[in-house]
Amino acid sequence: MQIAVDFCQPFTLDHSNIRGRFARLGPTVQTIIGQHSYPALANHLLGEIIGLAVLLSSALKYEGLFTLQTSSDGPIGMMVVDVDSDGNIRACARVDEDRLSTMIAAEDGGEDALRGQVHKLMGHGHIAFTVDQGGDHERYQGIVSLEGNTLAECAESYFRQSEQIEASFKLEVHQGEQANDWWVGGLFLQRLPASASGEAATPEDAEKITEDWNRSKILMASATENELVDISLSAHDLIWRLFHDEEPRVFDQTALQFKCRCSRQKIEGALVSYPLEELLDMREPDSGEVAVSCQFCNTRYGFNEADLRALKSGDEA
């Protein structure tokens, strides 16, 4: 049986009334990182937020786009991940490499000491969760401060503060021997309501719920980095290895892959709003083109004078 590489696996722990997600990504993350030239620390953090976005989006029922974005005043000032309802992912970051290099040089232990230190790498800011289903659907957004050593801790804080739901994450980002050989593995547990009717749990039930939750978190925390990213270990085997006493039940996997949503047509839609004279002034001296590069995939779209005149001529028509 062929083992899936990039996927998200939903499951429930029937004994504990808990639902979970397990995600593993390799080629998708490698493609995204390979399209940029970010420093290793930024790649590590980008891998973490990609894994987090996959886990979060998989817990939602939506047809459209889920976006996870950070905005802050640190050396890694912005990261954004899009995950659409078909499992297509794209991501990018904004990195001040000079500030980051200075921080690494000043840190006792260098890069290794800064891994997992979100408050240093990203500074003060927030993380936003957005679901956009288009059409007449109302756009949903949740925001929480970047408070915690990891992005996973920030997400857990969001669930406690905004959703009043207990949630726990375990994310591992692994870099192989090659520069762009990155792997991400993650687990996500949510404690479901005790009663579908909304009735308050008895003290005995509440105690059991707490015990089940704490035990499940301990079991999840026992997963090693190698287990989470090892493609020879299937999702079913890992879930059974960790949670066999909790009566795990698995559902259909979602396949994941990189796919950017940029296109020449979309760039034309943005350029057409400019007067022709301004567009001609925007041309690069060397190429004679107006060049626009996608921040996600770095695809370059070039428009020469004939392209620009045809674009404006079509707009006027």
PyMOL commands that set and color helices and strands:
alter all, ss='L'
color gray80, all
select helices_A, chain A and resi 27-34+40-58+97-106+110-114+118-121+151-163+203-221+225-229+235-246+264-271+276-281+305-316
alter helices_A, ss='H'
color red, helices_A
select strands_A, chain A and resi 7-13+18-25+65-72+76-84+88-95+125-132+140-145+167-175+182-191+248-250+254-255+257-258+290-293+300-303
alter strands_A, ss='S'
color yellow, strands_A
deselect
rebuild
show_as cartoon
